[in-house]
């Protein structure tokens, strides 16, 4: 039986389509008896095996992209994670994250699983990420995805794609986009835990009360005063850690809520989503 000859042109075509090295492409084509589609599937399987093999590795680096649609009423934030800073700064990796984020904005799936199953360039995003594992040789994950709908949505990308924020405002007027961006910058800088004090989870409140009691106890305060002191500290916690009550970083004399009211007395933020590598 004559030996199967795999042409250099076919190997190059597979490399151009998958980004995998020439030697691995030739091996896949040989194993697939020259069947191009089967060779792609083999490379995907090898990428999957590589993903499983590297599952215990930390993907602490990555890229975060925040985007808003042309109507300024929908926004998404996506984090694509990798192992090394070298990969996260690679133009192709940044472009892939952008493309995934654009697809997320167009399809607007409910969660990460839905985004991974979304079609992009003839494959699912999950399959494309698996191919990238084979191509790059390190763990790559779609770690986080958030979406938002509001009358007006503004976005901000911080620290060279290390953090992304989307903020919703309650009035659909594009002249308020800059204000929305200011608030998104506030979120990136000050990392609030909730929009307002009523949005803070009971678990966090309980934890802060216990911390406040313990601090007061260590300061020698009477036991019967601990609860009152802890509640006072809780109000300080709300001021420091809820977006609308925080001091506005661009003007230390007013809160974020007051800043928005200074633009329009009825203007306020309706929510925010923040993804950060740090």
C-alpha positions in Angstrom: 0.0 0.0 0.0 1.4 3.4 -1.0 2.0 5.9 1.8 -0.4 8.8 2.1 1.1 12.0 1.0 -0.1 15.2 2.8 0.6 18.3 0.7 2.3 21.3 2.3 -0.5 23.4 1.0 -3.1 21.4 2.9 -1.0 21.5 6.1 -0.7 25.3 5.7 -4.5 25.7 5.1 -5.1 23.7 8.3 -2.6 25.9 10.2 -4.1 29.1 8.8 -7.6 28.0 10.0 -6.6 26.7 13.4 -3.4 28.5 14.3 -1.9 25.2 15.5 1.8 24.5 14.5 2.7 22.9 11.2 4.0 19.7 12.7 0.8 19.1 14.7 -1.3 19.9 11.7 0.5 17.4 9.5 0.2 14.8 12.2 -3.6 15.4 12.5 -4.0 15.3 8.7 -2.0 12.0 8.5 -4.1 10.5 11.3 -7.3 11.6 9.5 -6.1 10.2 6.2 -6.1 13.6 4.6 -9.7 14.4 5.8 -9.5 18.1 6.5 -12.7 18.3 8.7 -11.7 15.2 10.7 -8.2 16.7 11.2 -9.8 19.8 12.7 -11.9 17.6 15.1 -8.7 15.7 16.1 -7.0 19.0 16.9 -10.0 20.0 18.9 -9.9 16.8 20.8 -6.3 17.3 21.6 -7.1 20.8 22.7 -9.8 19.4 25.0 -7.3 16.8 26.4 -4.9 19.7 27.0 -7.6 21.7 28.8 -8.3 18.7 31.1 -4.6 18.2 31.7 -4.1 21.8 32.7 -7.4 22.1 34.7 -5.5 22.3 37.9 -3.4 25.3 36.7 -4.2 28.8 37.7 -5.5 31.2 35.0 -5.0 34.4 36.9 -4.1 36.6 34.0 -6.4 37.6 31.1 -8.3 40.3 29.4 -11.5 42.0 30.4 -13.7 43.8 27.8 -16.8 45.9 28.4 -19.0 46.9 25.5 -22.3 48.8 25.0 -24.6 48.5 22.0 -25.3 51.4 19.6 -28.6 52.1 21.3 -26.8 52.5 24.7 -29.4 50.3 26.4 -27.5 47.0 26.7 -24.0 46.3 27.9 -21.8 43.2 28.6 -18.5 42.5 30.3 -16.4 39.4 29.5 -13.3 38.0 31.1 -11.1 35.6 29.1 -8.5 34.2 31.4 -5.1 32.7 30.7 -2.0 31.6 32.8 0.6 34.2 31.8 0.9 37.9 31.3 2.7 37.2 28.0 -0.5 35.7 26.5 -2.8 38.3 28.0 -0.9 41.0 26.2 -0.8 39.2 22.9 -2.8 41.1 20.2 -4.5 37.9 19.0 -5.7 37.1 22.5 -7.0 40.6 23.0 -8.8 40.5 19.6 -10.4 37.1 20.5 -11.7 38.5 23.7 -13.1 41.5 21.8 -14.8 39.2 19.3 -16.3 37.1 22.1 -17.6 40.2 23.8 -19.1 41.6 20.6 -20.8 38.2 20.1 -22.1 38.3 23.7 -23.5 41.8 23.1 -25.3 40.7 19.9 -26.7 37.4 21.2 -27.0 38.5 24.9 -27.0 35.0 26.5 -28.1 34.7 30.1 -24.9 33.2 31.6 -21.4 31.9 30.9 -22.7 28.5 29.8 -25.0 30.1 27.3 -22.2 32.2 26.0 -19.9 29.2 25.6 -22.6 27.5 23.5 -23.1 30.6 21.3 -22.0 30.2 17.7 -19.1 32.4 16.4 -17.4 31.9 13.0 -19.0 28.5 12.4 -18.0 27.0 15.8 -19.2 27.5 19.4 -17.2 29.9 21.6 -16.4 26.9 23.8 -14.9 25.0 20.9 -12.9 28.1 19.8 -11.5 28.4 23.3 -10.5 24.7 23.3 -8.7 25.2 20.0 -6.8 28.1 21.5 -5.6 25.9 24.3 -4.1 23.6 21.7 -2.7 26.6 19.8 -1.2 28.5 22.7 -0.4 25.7 25.0 -1.7 27.0 28.3 -5.0 27.0 30.2 -7.6 29.4 28.8 -11.0 29.9 30.3 -14.1 32.1 29.8 -14.1 32.9 33.5 -16.8 35.6 33.9 -19.6 37.2 31.9 -22.1 39.8 33.0 -24.9 41.6 31.1 -27.1 44.6 31.8 -30.2 46.3 30.3 -31.2 49.8 31.4 -32.6 53.0 29.8 -29.0 54.1 29.5 -25.9 51.9 29.8 -22.3 53.3 30.0 -19.0 51.3 30.0 -15.4 51.7 31.1 -12.3 49.6 30.7 -9.6 50.1 33.3 -5.9 49.3 33.7 -5.2 48.1 30.2 -8.0 45.5 30.0 -7.5 44.4 33.6 -11.0 45.5 34.7 -14.3 46.4 33.0 -17.5 48.0 34.3 -21.0 48.7 32.9 -23.4 51.0 34.7 -27.1 51.5 34.2 -28.8 54.9 34.5 -32.5 55.5 34.7 -33.0 58.1 31.9 -32.5 57.3 28.2 -30.6 60.4 27.2 -27.3 60.0 25.4 -26.1 63.3 26.8 -25.7 61.5 30.1 -23.2 58.9 28.8 -20.3 60.9 30.2 -21.9 60.9 33.6 -22.4 57.2 33.3 -18.8 56.7 32.4 -17.8 58.8 35.4 -19.8 56.5 37.6 -18.3 53.4 35.9 -14.8 54.8 36.7 -15.9 55.2 40.3 -16.9 51.5 40.4 -13.5 50.5 39.0 -11.6 52.7 41.5 -13.6 52.2 44.6 -15.1 48.6 44.1 -18.5 49.1 45.8 -20.2 45.9 47.0 -23.7 47.1 46.1 -25.6 49.9 44.5 -27.3 51.2 47.8 -27.5 50.0 51.4 -30.8 48.2 50.7 -28.9 46.0 48.1 -26.3 44.8 50.5 -26.8 41.1 51.3 -27.8 40.1 54.8 -24.7 37.9 55.1 -22.5 40.9 54.6 -24.5 43.0 57.0 -24.3 40.2 59.7 -20.6 39.9 59.1 -20.0 43.6 59.5 -22.0 43.8 62.7 -20.0 40.9 64.2 -16.8 42.7 63.1 -18.0 45.9 64.6 -18.9 44.2 67.9 -15.5 42.5 68.1 -13.6 45.7 67.5 -15.6 47.5 70.1 -15.1 44.6 72.6 -11.4 44.7 72.0 -11.5 48.5 72.7 -13.0 47.7 76.1 -16.5 49.0 75.4 -19.3 47.8 77.7 -21.1 44.6 76.4 -24.5 46.3 76.4 -23.2 49.0 74.1 -21.7 46.7 71.5 -24.8 46.4 69.3 -25.3 50.2 69.1 -21.6 50.8 68.3 -21.7 48.0 65.6 -24.7 49.6 63.9 -22.9 52.9 63.8 -20.0 51.3 62.2 -22.4 49.6 59.7 -23.6 53.0 58.6 -20.0 54.0 57.9 -19.6 50.7 56.0 -22.6 51.6 53.8 -21.2 55.0 53.1 -17.8 53.6 52.1 -19.0 50.5 50.2 -22.3 51.3 48.4 -22.0 53.1 45.1 -24.6 55.8 45.5 -23.4 56.7 49.0 -19.7 56.7 48.3 -17.8 60.0 48.1 -17.5 60.9 44.4 -13.8 60.5 43.5 -13.9 63.5 41.1 -15.3 65.7 43.8 -14.6 64.8 47.4 -17.4 67.0 48.7 -20.4 65.2 47.3 -21.7 61.6 47.0 -22.2 59.7 43.7 -25.9 60.1 44.2 -25.5 63.9 44.6 -23.3 64.1 41.5 -25.9 62.5 39.4 -28.6 64.7 40.8 -26.5 67.8 40.0 -26.8 66.8 36.3 -30.5 66.0 36.5 -32.5 66.0 39.7 -34.2 62.7 38.6 -31.0 61.0 37.4 -29.7 57.9 39.3 -27.9 54.7 38.8 -29.9 51.5 38.5 -27.1 49.0 38.8 -23.6 48.0 37.9 -21.5 45.1 36.9 -17.7 44.9 37.6 -15.2 42.3 36.5 -11.6 42.6 37.6 -8.4 40.6 37.4 -7.3 42.1 40.7 
